[in-house]
Amino acid sequence: MLYDWNLRQFFTPLVPAHELELFLRDVVTLEWHSQHDRGRPFAETSVELIALWPRFAEAIAAFGPRFSETVTGLLPGMADVVRALHARGVPLYAITNFSHEFWPPFRAREAAIFDLFDDIVVSGEEQLLKPDRAIYELALKRFGLAGEEAIFIDDREDNVRGGEVLGIRGHVFRGAEPLVADLRALGLL
């Protein structure tokens, strides 16, 4: 877990204030967005959603081309954690639920962090999604790791449990300080 994803901040200027809660709850849902993370093109999903919610057409249409704006920045302390691990020579890998369309511009924008990673599995490119077992199996194989050689950090407990099934040590992210304590206990920091 490196970045804050904030749909409310992005959509506040695009959706009338009296409809924002409905929009975030019923329109641009995690279920709808997960289609992108599985590799489905935004051009398809947006047309379908606009057909269901035509009064929000402009806001829905903005989501894809401006997706990077929904990711509002690194979480406090996480840039330091990544840089410290890299400086110690700890190999860094990632598995991210991210659209194959939205990933390239976001990765380019955040190159200073992502260039420190040895490899990144992007769900939309692989058409696999955390916490599906297959994405962890693919990552371990591609990274050349056995499960017990890895630690997986995520803010969603179901994603962490998905990796633990394969012997990957899990850490449910609740902030940089608890993560640093765990990494120190493992001798990684």
C-alpha positions as CSV (number, residue, x, y, z in Angstrom):
1,M,0.0,0.0,0.0
2,L,1.8,3.1,-1.2
3,Y,-0.8,5.6,-2.5
4,D,-4.1,7.2,-1.4
5,W,-7.0,6.6,-3.8
6,N,-9.6,9.3,-3.4
7,L,-12.6,9.2,-5.6
8,R,-14.5,11.7,-3.4
9,Q,-11.9,14.4,-4.0
10,F,-11.8,13.8,-7.7
11,F,-15.6,13.7,-8.3
12,T,-16.6,16.6,-5.9
13,P,-16.2,19.3,-8.6
14,L,-17.8,17.0,-11.3
15,V,-21.0,15.9,-9.5
16,P,-23.6,18.1,-7.9
17,A,-23.1,18.2,-4.1
18,H,-26.7,16.9,-3.4
19,E,-26.0,13.8,-5.6
20,L,-22.4,13.0,-4.6
21,E,-23.2,10.4,-2.0
22,L,-25.5,8.5,-4.4
23,F,-22.9,8.7,-7.1
24,L,-20.1,7.3,-5.0
25,R,-22.3,4.6,-3.5
26,D,-24.3,3.5,-6.5
27,V,-22.7,4.7,-9.7
28,V,-18.9,4.5,-9.7
29,T,-18.8,1.4,-7.5
30,L,-15.8,-0.8,-6.6
31,E,-17.6,-3.6,-8.5
32,W,-17.8,-1.4,-11.7
33,H,-14.2,-0.2,-11.3
34,S,-12.9,-3.8,-10.7
35,Q,-13.8,-4.5,-14.3
36,H,-10.9,-2.2,-15.4
37,D,-8.5,-3.9,-12.9
38,R,-9.5,-7.2,-14.6
39,G,-8.5,-5.8,-18.0
40,R,-11.9,-4.6,-19.4
41,P,-11.5,-1.5,-21.5
42,F,-12.9,1.8,-20.1
43,A,-14.5,2.5,-23.4
44,E,-16.8,-0.4,-22.9
45,T,-17.6,0.0,-19.2
46,S,-18.2,3.7,-19.4
47,V,-20.7,3.4,-22.3
48,E,-22.6,0.8,-20.2
49,L,-22.6,2.9,-17.1
50,I,-23.6,6.1,-18.9
51,A,-26.5,4.2,-20.4
52,L,-27.6,3.4,-16.8
53,W,-26.9,6.9,-15.4
54,P,-27.1,9.4,-18.3
55,R,-27.3,12.4,-15.9
56,F,-23.7,11.6,-14.8
57,A,-22.3,11.1,-18.3
58,E,-19.7,13.9,-18.0
59,A,-18.3,12.7,-14.7
60,I,-18.2,9.1,-15.8
61,A,-16.5,10.0,-19.0
62,A,-13.9,12.0,-17.1
63,F,-12.9,9.0,-14.9
64,G,-10.8,7.1,-17.5
65,P,-8.8,9.9,-19.1
66,R,-8.2,11.5,-15.7
67,F,-7.8,8.4,-13.6
68,S,-4.3,9.4,-12.3
69,E,-6.0,12.4,-10.6
70,T,-7.9,9.9,-8.4
71,V,-4.6,8.8,-6.9
72,T,-3.8,11.7,-4.7
73,G,-0.3,10.9,-3.5
74,L,1.9,8.7,-1.5
75,L,0.7,7.7,1.9
76,P,2.7,9.4,4.8
77,G,6.0,7.7,5.3
78,M,5.8,5.2,2.5
79,A,8.3,6.9,0.1
80,D,10.9,6.7,3.0
81,V,10.0,3.0,3.6
82,V,10.5,2.1,-0.1
83,R,13.7,4.1,-0.4
84,A,15.1,2.6,2.8
85,L,14.4,-1.0,1.6
86,H,15.9,-0.3,-1.8
87,A,19.0,1.3,-0.2
88,R,19.5,-1.9,1.9
89,G,19.3,-4.0,-1.2
90,V,16.0,-5.6,-0.5
91,P,14.4,-6.7,-3.8
92,L,11.1,-4.9,-4.3
93,Y,8.2,-6.4,-6.2
94,A,4.6,-5.4,-6.4
95,I,1.2,-6.8,-7.3
96,T,-1.3,-4.1,-8.1
97,N,-5.0,-4.1,-9.0
98,F,-4.8,-1.5,-11.7
99,S,-6.2,-1.1,-15.2
100,H,-3.9,-1.9,-18.1
101,E,-5.0,1.5,-19.6
102,F,-4.7,3.6,-16.5
103,W,-1.3,2.1,-15.3
104,P,1.1,3.5,-17.9
105,P,0.4,7.2,-17.3
106,F,0.3,6.7,-13.6
107,R,3.5,4.7,-13.5
108,A,5.2,7.3,-15.6
109,R,4.0,10.1,-13.2
110,E,5.4,8.1,-10.2
111,A,8.6,6.8,-11.8
112,A,10.7,8.0,-8.9
113,I,9.1,5.3,-6.7
114,F,8.3,2.6,-9.2
115,D,11.8,2.7,-10.8
116,L,13.0,1.3,-7.4
117,F,10.9,-1.9,-7.9
118,D,12.4,-4.9,-9.7
119,D,9.1,-6.0,-11.2
120,I,5.4,-5.2,-10.9
121,V,2.5,-7.5,-11.8
122,V,-0.5,-5.4,-13.0
123,S,-3.8,-7.1,-12.7
124,G,-5.3,-5.5,-15.8
125,E,-2.4,-6.7,-18.0
126,E,-2.7,-10.2,-16.6
127,Q,-6.5,-10.3,-16.4
128,L,-6.2,-11.6,-12.8
129,L,-7.3,-9.7,-9.7
130,K,-6.2,-9.8,-6.1
131,P,-7.2,-11.8,-4.0
132,D,-7.4,-14.5,-6.7
133,R,-4.8,-17.2,-6.0
134,A,-3.7,-17.2,-9.6
135,I,-2.2,-13.6,-9.4
136,Y,0.0,-14.6,-6.5
137,E,1.1,-17.8,-8.2
138,L,2.0,-15.8,-11.3
139,A,3.9,-13.2,-9.3
140,L,5.9,-15.7,-7.4
141,K,6.8,-17.5,-10.6
142,R,7.7,-14.3,-12.4
143,F,9.7,-12.9,-9.4
144,G,11.5,-16.2,-8.9
145,L,10.4,-16.5,-5.3
146,A,9.0,-19.2,-3.0
147,G,6.1,-18.0,-0.9
148,E,8.1,-18.1,2.3
149,E,10.7,-15.7,0.8
150,A,8.2,-12.9,0.4
151,I,6.1,-10.5,2.5
152,F,3.0,-9.1,1.0
153,I,1.6,-5.7,2.2
154,D,-1.9,-4.6,1.4
155,D,-4.6,-2.5,3.1
156,R,-7.2,-5.1,2.4
157,E,-7.2,-8.1,4.6
158,D,-8.7,-10.4,1.9
159,N,-5.8,-9.5,-0.4
160,V,-3.3,-10.4,2.3
161,R,-5.0,-13.6,3.1
162,G,-5.0,-14.5,-0.6
163,G,-1.2,-14.5,-0.5
164,E,-0.9,-16.2,2.8
165,V,-2.6,-19.3,1.3
166,L,0.6,-19.7,-0.7
167,G,2.9,-19.3,2.3
168,I,3.6,-15.6,1.7
169,R,3.9,-13.6,5.0
170,G,1.2,-11.0,5.1
171,H,1.0,-7.6,6.6
172,V,-2.3,-5.7,6.7
173,F,-1.3,-2.1,6.2
174,R,-2.5,0.3,8.9
175,G,0.2,3.0,8.4
176,A,3.9,3.3,7.9
177,E,4.9,3.0,11.6
178,P,3.4,-0.5,12.2
179,L,4.9,-1.6,8.8
180,V,8.3,-0.3,9.7
181,A,8.1,-2.2,13.1
182,D,7.2,-5.4,11.3
183,L,10.0,-4.9,8.7
184,R,12.5,-4.3,11.5
185,A,11.4,-7.4,13.3
186,L,12.1,-9.3,10.1
187,G,15.5,-7.8,9.7
188,L,14.6,-6.0,6.5
189,L,15.1,-2.5,7.9
